[in-house]
Amino acid sequence: MTVVIGFEGSANKIGVGIIRDGEVLSNPRRTYITPPGQGFLPSDTARHHRGVILTVLKEALEEAGIKPDDIDCVAYTKGPGMGAPLVTVALVARTVAQLWAKPLLGVNHCIGHIEMGRLITQANNPTVLYVSGGNTQISNDPSPGYNIEQMAKRGKQYVELPYTVKGMDVSFSGILSYIEEAASKMLTSDQCTAEDLCFSLQETLFSMLVEITERAMAHCGSQEVLIVGGVGCNIRLQEMMGVMCKERGAKLFATDERFCIDNGAMIAQAGWEMFRSGQVTELSDSWITQRYRTDEVEVTWRD
Amino acid sequence: MAVPGEENNHKQGKLEFALDVPFPSTREASIAFKSLIPDREPRKGGISKEITVSDSTLSVRWRADETRILRVSVGSFMDHLTLVMETMEAFGPPVPV
């Protein structure tokens, strides 16, 4: 029996989760919400996390009915993400690991999403699309957002927008520049509504994601797709991916918002896999890093 | 060569700040030390910070070129130190090893 506690706080969610052999014992979380129209900044986010993390940790232990002594390993997000929030969480993880004399494990946030997706959906060997507002791995270009999703639901008219896919790469900068320039003209001349633009943005961008996913599946001979990351909660994306999968006779897996959105249990799950395959992070190596590619991680727990 | 707990990003800091923090035990001071040293200072230049531990006292020495840079670094460290101490308060004392 292996019990792992996982700490996540790389963006505006702070979560602590406890997993015992594939069972989620607890997964409390808090979200730092900024006023509408404002993004979240590192130092404010870190301050928010500092204010609640110990409370969330206590909740996690109480809900799980677990004592520190029952824990086998303390996992935390090493990266990628925002610097100040990452440090906040790492400090607590390092401290409790030492107080409780338990080994520490630095986890890649994206691997956390993937391993949780695999656990929840039981997908065997899927092509994974990891699509997140904060952590889009394909490039550093801007990514679709929650507000757009809500407005898109009310859109009716499709407006043609730049579509950029080159092989396995997508680019969002062209569509962003186009929208920035054309949107105000289109809206003031009543060609379409803001909702129509949001709808069209989603249709275009999600089509790009579906195309590269399909290409990856074709290259790898894969019959399973797993969508992870916060944007994976988007119903329209899941719908569109579902249509492509059906056409190929493939299966689509997606998780609900408990696990799509950043949470502590996903870090615990990845930590569980890594720990059982013999990995451990020395305190001196436990520094956080804002940039941490998924393919930098040595996967010792799967073939 | 870099020594754990030491960062030197400047030529000759005009300003200095010294902090000594007592802990209830050597073990607890050591725990705090090991939690606080792994991360790199975000700012590249104009500041150096050295963290050391001796018995039950954690010591930090800063040298900086400008007050603003010094203030940010010290303020940030105090936030981190406070969090570590609150964690130790809430989840300590350390288990016997």
Interface residues (C-beta under 8 A of the other chain):
Chain A: A46 R47 R50 I53 L54 L57 K58 P68 D69 G83 A84 V87 T88 A90 L91 V92 R94 T95 V96 Q98 L99 W100 A101 L283 S284 D285 S286 W287 I288
Chain B: P4 I31 A32 K34 S35 L36 I37 P38 D39 R40 P42 S76 D79 H80 T82 L83 V84 E86 T87 M88 A90 F91 G92 P93 P94 V95 V97
